[in-house]
Amino acid sequence: MQPTTLPNPPGFIETVEHYSKTCQNPKLDRNRQCFNEYTEILGQGRVAVAQEKLATLDVIGTTETFDDFMIALSIRLGWPLDWVTYKRLKTVLDRPKVSDHSEVVLNNFKANMADDITVYAYGVQLAQAQIAAIPNMLALRQQFEMLQAKVDQSCEFKAHSDHFVGKDCYKMTTKGNHGAEPPQQIAGPQAPGGTQQGGAGGSAAVGLGLMQLQNIPRWCVETASTYSVVPGKSWGSLIDTKVRRDWSHRGCDDAFAAASA
């Protein structure tokens, strides 16, 4: 009997629908599963344990209220507010909104992620209680907003630092391509997979669809995008020997080859 192969759906929304229906399959690679990360990491799979651990934290914050979190953190550590201003990195432009997805997708994810949704809601309650207990919070928000306005938030589609994996921002399209820049001519002294000379290519993620990228570890995708690595052909601008070793140890060449097959 021949194994059944599910075809890649033709469009972005269809791809997400396909993923939302299959991501709880335990036979899938770990990076393709939508497991309940909060619950597993904090509570070893138990919601009550995750909530108990959240309640022991001095400061809790969410992405949606990140400025409040930074204010609370500065107070807890006794730091001035201008020490905790920040530049947004790895921003994804034109990313889809929740409202862009069908009820089928949303309901699938709500069912799959029920435990994490419960843990998250509890964390939000704790964060709100901590913020409510801070005196003069309105004035602190206004002060922090003025400080944040002075931070350069420009987006250049490039690595922010040699010490971080990923770019300051990305551009997503509904056609499934990852990255905003066109391929570049690159060459490397020692390419992944042992090839001596690099060639034309650019980011290995360019041209791969969403379903294909889901088969590749995120670290490999971000590293390829940051340093314009072409798997099996060129290291691009990646000269850090430690990161090169990590690339090999994580099997990134094989992951890209399998996704492109």
Rosetta blueprint (number, residue, H / E / L):
1 M L
2 Q L
3 P L
4 T L
5 T L
6 L L
7 P L
8 N L
9 P L
10 P L
11 G L
12 F H
13 I H
14 E H
15 T H
16 V H
17 E H
18 H H
19 Y H
20 S H
21 K H
22 T H
23 C L
24 Q L
25 N L
26 P L
27 K L
28 L L
29 D L
30 R H
31 N H
32 R H
33 Q L
34 C L
35 F L
36 N L
37 E H
38 Y H
39 T H
40 E H
41 I H
42 L H
43 G H
44 Q L
45 G L
46 R L
47 V H
48 A H
49 V H
50 A H
51 Q H
52 E H
53 K H
54 L H
55 A L
56 T L
57 L L
58 D L
59 V L
60 I L
61 G L
62 T L
63 T L
64 E L
65 T L
66 F H
67 D H
68 D H
69 F H
70 M H
71 I H
72 A H
73 L H
74 S H
75 I H
76 R H
77 L H
78 G L
79 W L
80 P L
81 L H
82 D H
83 W H
84 V L
85 T L
86 Y L
87 K L
88 R L
89 L L
90 K L
91 T E
92 V E
93 L E
94 D L
95 R L
96 P L
97 K L
98 V H
99 S H
100 D H
101 H L
102 S L
103 E H
104 V H
105 V H
106 L H
107 N H
108 N H
109 F H
110 K H
111 A H
112 N H
113 M L
114 A H
115 D H
116 D H
117 I H
118 T H
119 V H
120 Y H
121 A H
122 Y H
123 G H
124 V H
125 Q H
126 L H
127 A H
128 Q H
129 A H
130 Q H
131 I H
132 A H
133 A L
134 I L
135 P L
136 N L
137 M H
138 L H
139 A H
140 L H
141 R H
142 Q H
143 Q H
144 F H
145 E H
146 M H
147 L H
148 Q H
149 A L
150 K L
151 V L
152 D L
153 Q L
154 S L
155 C L
156 E L
157 F L
158 K L
159 A E
160 H L
161 S L
162 D L
163 H L
164 F L
165 V L
166 G L
167 K E
168 D L
169 C E
170 Y E
171 K E
172 M E
173 T L
174 T L
175 K L
176 G L
177 N L
178 H E
179 G L
180 A L
181 E L
182 P L
183 P L
184 Q L
185 Q E
186 I L
187 A L
188 G L
189 P L
190 Q L
191 A L
192 P H
193 G H
194 G H
195 T L
196 Q L
197 Q L
198 G L
199 G L
200 A E
201 G L
202 G L
203 S L
204 A L
205 A L
206 V L
207 G L
208 L L
209 G L
210 L H
211 M H
212 Q H
213 L H
214 Q H
215 N L
216 I L
217 P L
218 R H
219 W H
220 C H
221 V H
222 E H
223 T H
224 A H
225 S H
226 T H
227 Y H
228 S L
229 V L
230 V E
231 P L
232 G L
233 K L
234 S E
235 W L
236 G L
237 S L
238 L L
239 I L
240 D L
241 T H
242 K H
243 V H
244 R H
245 R H
246 D H
247 W H
248 S H
249 H H
250 R L
251 G L
252 C H
253 D H
254 D H
255 A H
256 F H
257 A H
258 A H
259 A H
260 S H
261 A L
